[in-house]
Amino acid sequence: MTAPLRCVVSVSGIRGIVGETIDLPQFQGLAAAYGQAIAGAGGTVILGRDSRLTGPMVAQTVAAALRGVGCHVIDIGIVPTPTVPIMIQELGAQGGLQISASHNNSEWNALKFFSPEGRNVDQAQLDKILAAYTAGPTWKRWDAIGGQRDDVTAIDRHIARILKVVDVDLIRAAKLTVVLDSVNGAGSLIGPKLLSALGCQVIPLYGRPELPFPRDPEPTPTNVRHLGGIVRAVNGDIGFVQDPDADRLAVVDDRGTYIGEEYTLVLCSAARFAAEDAAGRRGAVACTNLSTSRMLEDIAARHGGRVIRAKVGEAHVVDAMQANGAVVGGEGNGGVIDPRVVWGRDSQTGMALILEYLARVKQPLSEVLNAIPRYAIHKEKIPLDRAGVTAAMGKLDGHPVTNGATIDTRDGLKFTWNDRWVHVRASGTEPVSRVIAEAPTMPEAKDLCEKVRQALGGIPVISGH
């Protein structure tokens, strides 16, 4: 019988602190369960990882488990998370696993599961994996174990997909200077190569995946405050910041101002809407989650488009995109999904789309931003796990802080007024909950978060930005 999981479990991955809340036998059991429940005996599974210290050890364990249940493993090494589903499609594999805890610190690691269609597993598929994990693996005899080989073409295949969907000549003609902080993560191996192919002058920072993360790897204003000065010093056009598995993207403008992750999807959507307009296809659809800025609706309205909102989580946004024929999607955490490249968040595609938009409008990024209606968004983490936040939700029912609001209960609780909103939900990646508010000014957004926390019983803030 396998050990019960004490780590974070969601469609975004199963993650924990290695040696504390998740261990090698659990990684082994989860990989075997995935092989049995999704890929099937004899199925081919793509295996990638980010650059964190425990990656090679976990990769060896996962590969052995997959082979032990009869799967064939293609190891593509250190790659961005979206490269795994791309390679599922490229090689006709039956599934894929990425070993990465995304923005979590070095002590964390995780398994991210992908379906044979090349997208995150959905809840039903995750339930099958968890059931197989609970039942325990059925190991194959010595003559039925799976094989293993390496494939070094993954990054080039990923870049090729991106170059096919953006106007490369337009971007090259703009001769943009880009500062790229890859936090010594998986983006180190692909980001500079892609940007060079787009004709950019690239100034890479923290581009050595053999070294530890130089700072807290989540791309927040505090963590990347160094980048603005560098962009100004080199007279750069833009600064990009990736997280360790290079699926999220934050942006610094030409004046060295950190504009955050919320603008990433907004700018990429502007690029896609503008390209669709130029091709005579006005009225496109973008999809995002309930916690993303209303700036996206403003951008869509300029192009006669519309925005569809879904529960938080990449899989939920992809579901909405596929159901509504969206040309772009993503979340306010810097994750952008372009279905022409991959059904998943991809910072590489995000960089290319933003550069294409700057080249198309022929304006500095700071001027582009001035033309977008601005709102203040404030995000906080509070010490409530999923069960805790569910139990606390009743305190908000009928509370004066919610007067006059439209209530959405699809994912936690979201309260929306004419000019502001606040969303309370359990995190899918950490044993905490998030309170996110957007309002006309930052003091009003912070005040809204504060009132909600007080209504929940005076819960303190772990961190906020």
N, C-alpha and C positions, 0 to 999 in steps of 0.2 A: 504493500500500500504506500502511495506517495504521500509526502508530508503536506499538510494543509498550507495554503498560500497565506502569508501575512503581509504581502506587499500590495502595491497599487495595481489593480486589475481593471482594464477598460479596453475598448476597441482601439485606443491610442497606443496600447502596448501593456505588457506586464513588467513592472519595474520595481526595483528596490535597491537598498544599500547592500552591496555584495559582502557576504559574510555576516550580515546582521538580519535583514528582512528578506533576503533571497540568497540561495546558495547554489553550488554546482549541481547537487542532485536534483534540485528543483528546475534549473535550466535544462538539465538532461531530460527530466520527465516532461517538461513543457514542449521541448523540441520533438521528442518521440510522439507526444500526443498530437502535435501539429502534423507530423508526417503521416500518422494513421488516419486522422480525422479529415484532413484537407488534401494533402498531396497524394496519399494512397501508396501502397507498396508498389515499387517500380517507378514511382513518379520522380521527376527531376525537380530539385529545389535550389533556387538561387540563394547564396549566403553572402551577405555583406556585413560590414561593421564600421563604426566610427573609430576615432583614434585613441580613445581612453585606455588607461593602463590595463584594465581587466579584459579588454577586447579579445586579444589572442587566446587567452585561457578559456573564455566563454565560447569562442568560435570553435576551438578544438572539441569542447564538450558537446556543443550543439551538432557539429558535423558527425561526431561519433554516434550520437543518439539517432540522427536521421538515417544514417547508414544502417544502424542496428535494427531499424524497423523496415528496411528494404528500400529506402529512398536513395536516389543518386544526387550527389551534392556538386554544384558548380560554385566554387569559391571565387568571388570577384574582389576580395580584399577590402581596403579602406575606400569607401565610396559614400557619397551622400545617400540618405535614405531613399529619395526618389529614383535613384539609379537601379535599385533592386526591382521595383515593378516594371521599369523600362526593360530590364534584361529578361524578366519573365516573358514579356511580349516578344522581344527580339529573338529569344532562343526557344520559344514555345514550351516553356517550363510549366510545371503543374503547381508552382507556388514559389514563395520566397520569404526569407527571414532577414531582418536587419537587426543587428546587435547594437543598440544605441539607447541611451537614456536622454536623448535630445538635449534640452537646455540644463538638465540637472547637473550638479557638480560631479567631480571625478569619482567619488565613492559610489555613485549610482551606476547601474547598468540595467538593460532591459532587452526584451524581445518584442519586435514589431512584426506582426504577421500580415502577409499579403495573400490575396486570393489568386486562383488561376487566371482571372481576368486582368490582373495587374492593378489592383487597388487594395486599400485596407480591407481586412475582413470586416464583415458586419457583425451585429450582435448575435445573430443566429449561428454564424460560423464560429464566433468566439465561444459560444455556449457549447458547441460540439467539441472544441479543443479542451475546454475545462472539464467536460464530462469524461473525455478520454484520459485526461491527466488524473482525475480521481480514480478511474478504473485501473490505471497503471499500464505500462507498455507490454506489448507482446513481442518479444525479441525474435528475430529471424535466426534460423540455423546458419552455420558458417558458410554454406554454399548459396545462401539467398540474401546476403547482405548487399547493400548498395555500394556503388563506386564513388570516386571523388576525383575532380580535376579542377585546375585553376583556369580562369579566363581573364586576360589582361586587356580586353577590348572595351570594357564597360564604359569607362569615362569618355572615350572617343565616340562611342555610339550615342551616349547622352548628349554630348556637344552637337553631334550631327543632327539630332532631332530638333534642337533649339535653332540651329542655323537655318533649318528648312522653313521655320514659321515666322521669322522676323525679317525685316528688310535690311539685310546685311550691308548692302551698298549705301543705304541712307545713313546707317550708324557709322560706317567707316568714314564717310565724307565729313561727318561732324567732328572727327578727331578729338574725342573727349578724353579728359584725364580723370582717372578713377583711382581712389584709394580703397583698398579692400582689406578688411580685418576678418580673417578666417578663424581666429581664436585657436590656432594650431589644430583645427578639426578637419573633418573630411573635405570641406570646401577648399582646403589648401591645395589639393591635387587637381582640382577641376576649375576653380574660379579664375585664376590668372590665365590659364590656357584658353578658356572661353573668351575672356575679355580681350586678350591679344588677337584672337580670331575675328573679333568685332572691330578691330582697328584702334582699340583704346591704348593710351599710355597707362600702364598699370603700376601702381605703387603698392606692393603687397606688405601687409603687416601680419605677424603671427601666422606664418605660412609653413610651419614645420610640424607635421603631424607626429613626429617621433618625440616631441617635447610635450610636457604637461600643459594644460590650459593655463594661460598667464594670469587669469582673473576669473571671477565668477562668470561662467559662460553665457548666462542669459543676457540678451542684448537690450538692457535697460539703460536709461540716461546716465545713471551713476556708474554703471559698469563700462560704458564706452565714452566717457567724457574726454578721453585723450584724443579722440579721432578728429574733432572739430578743428583743433589747432593745426593738425597735420594737413587737413584739407586746405586750410587757409595758407599754410606755409608753402605748399607746392602749387598754389593757384589751381586747385582741383575743381572739376565741374561737379563732382559728387563723391560721397563716401558711402560704402556699403559695409554692413556688419552681418556676418553669418553666425548661426549657432553651431554647436559641434557636429551635428549630422547634416547641416547645410540644407535644411528644408524651410527655415525661417530667415527673414531678411529685414533688417532695420536700415534706415537711411539718414545720412547727414547731407545738408544742402551745400551749395557753393559758397555760402558765407560761413560755413563751419557750424551751422545750427543743427542739433540733433532733432529731427522731426518725428522720430519714433517709428513704431511698427504699424500704427493705424494707417499711416499714409501709404504704406507699401501696396496694399490691395487697391486703394483709391487710385494711385498713379497707374498701376498695371491695368485696372479696369478702364481708365481713361484712354490708355494706349489701345486696348482691344476695341472699345467703342469707336474710337477715331478710325482705326483700321477697317472696321466693319462699315462705317459710314463711307469711307473712301472707296470701298468695293460695292457700294450701292445697297448695303444690307442694314438699313437703319432700324432701330427698335430691338436691339439685342438684349439678352437677359444675363444678369450677374447673380450669383448666389453667395450668401454669406451666413454667418450665425447670428444669434440673438444678442451677442455682446459686442458687435462691431459698430463702428461709428456711423452715424446717419449721413456723413459726407458722401457715402457711396450712393445714396438716393439722389443727392444733388448732382453728382456726375452723370448718373444714368438719365436724369431728366433732361440734361443738355442734349442728349442724343436720342430722345424719344424712347429710351430703354426702361427697363424695370428691374427691381431687385426682389429676389425671393429669399426669405430668411428661414433658417433651419436650427435645430439644436446645435449646441457647441460640440465640436469634434469633426475632424477631417472626414470621417466616414459619412456623417450625417450631411455635410455640405456636398459631398460627392453624390450622395443619393438624390439630393435636390437638383444638382446640376444635370444629372442624367435624366431625371424626370421632366425637366423643363427646357432641355436643349440649350443650356447656358454656354456662353462663349468664354466665360471666366468665372472663377470663384475663389473662395479663400476665407481667411479669418483675420481679425484685427491684431493677431499676434505676429504678423509679418509673413503668414503663410499664403502663397498664391498658387492657384491651380489653373493650368491651361490644358484643357483636354487634348489639344493637338500634340502635346509633348508627353504627358503622363497624367493619370487620374490620381494625383497627389500633390501635396505642397512641394514647391521646388524653388529655392532661392536663386538658382542659376537662371531659370526662365524668368523669374521676377526681375533680375538685373537686366536681362536682355530687353524685356518689355519696357522698362523705365527708360533705358537708353534710347530705344526706338522712339519713344514719345518725345524725349528731349530733342532728338534729331528732327522729328517731324514739326514740332512747334517752333523750333529755332529760338528758344528763350532759355535763360538760366533757370535752374530749378526754383530758386527763391522767388522769381517772378511768376512761375507757374503756380506756386503755392498761394501767392497773394490773390489769385483769381478763384480759389476754392473756398467756399464758406467754411469758417472755422468754428469748431466747438471745443470745449475743454473736456477731456476724459480723464478720470482718475480711477486707478485700480488698486485694490487692497487684497491682501491675503489675511484670513482670520483662522484661528486654531479650532476648526470644526471639521471632522471627517464627514463622509457621506451620511452616515447614520445620524451624526450630531446635527448637521444642517437640516436634515429631514425632520428631526424632532423639533427643531427650533422654528420651523416655518410657520407653525400655528400662531406664534406670537405676532406675526405680521398681519394675520387675518383680521381685518377691521380696524387696524391700528391707525391713528390719525395721520401718520406719515404717508399713508397710501391714499389719502382722500383725493378723489378726482382722477385717479389713474386707471388706465386700461391694464388689465392683468393678463399675463401670458404664463401658463403653468407647464408648457411643454418641456422645460429644462430648468428646474428650480423655480424661482419666481422672478418675473420681470414686470416692473411697473413703468408705464409710459404715460407721460403728459405731453402737451403740445410742443414744449420746447426742451424737454429733458427726459431722461429715463435712468433707472437703476436696476441692476440684475444681480441676484444672489443665487449662487449655485456651487455644488461640490466640484472640486477639481477632478479631472480625469487622469492627472499625471502625478499628483502629490496628495498626501493625506491631510489636505487643507480645503477650505472653501474660499471662493472669490466674491468680492463685492465690487462691482464696476458701475460707475455712474458717468453720464455725459450730460452737460449743461452748457448754457451760454458762456459761463466763466468758470475758471478753476476753483475759486472759493465756493461757488454754488455746487459744483460737482463733489468737492470734498465734504461739504456740509451734508449733502444728500447721503453719502456713504456713512458719515458719522451718525446721522439720524437713524439709519437702518441698523447700524451696529448697536445703538442704544436701545432700539425697539426689540432687538434680539437678546437683550439682557446685558448690555454694556460690554460686549465682547471686544477684547483688545486687537490691535493690528499687529500682525507679524512683520509685514513689509508693505510698502505702498509706493506708487509712483504715478 
